[in-house]
Amino acid sequence: GTGPVHYGVCSNYLNEITDGEPLYVFVRR
């Protein structure tokens, strides 16, 4: 879960999920 700092909430939930899979989720948003 090492994402951009400006993605506060996103980074938080990304930490709980596998690092890599959820990346494309918020990217496509």
Contacts in CASP RR format, 6 or more apart in sequence:
PFRMAT RR
TARGET T0000
AUTHOR 0000-0000-0000
METHOD contacts of the structure
MODEL  1
GTGPVHYGVCSNYLNEITDGEPLYVFVRR
1 11 0 8 1.000
1 14 0 8 1.000
1 15 0 8 1.000
1 19 0 8 1.000
2 19 0 8 1.000
3 10 0 8 1.000
3 11 0 8 1.000
3 14 0 8 1.000
4 11 0 8 1.000
5 11 0 8 1.000
7 14 0 8 1.000
7 26 0 8 1.000
10 26 0 8 1.000
13 22 0 8 1.000
14 22 0 8 1.000
14 23 0 8 1.000
14 26 0 8 1.000
END
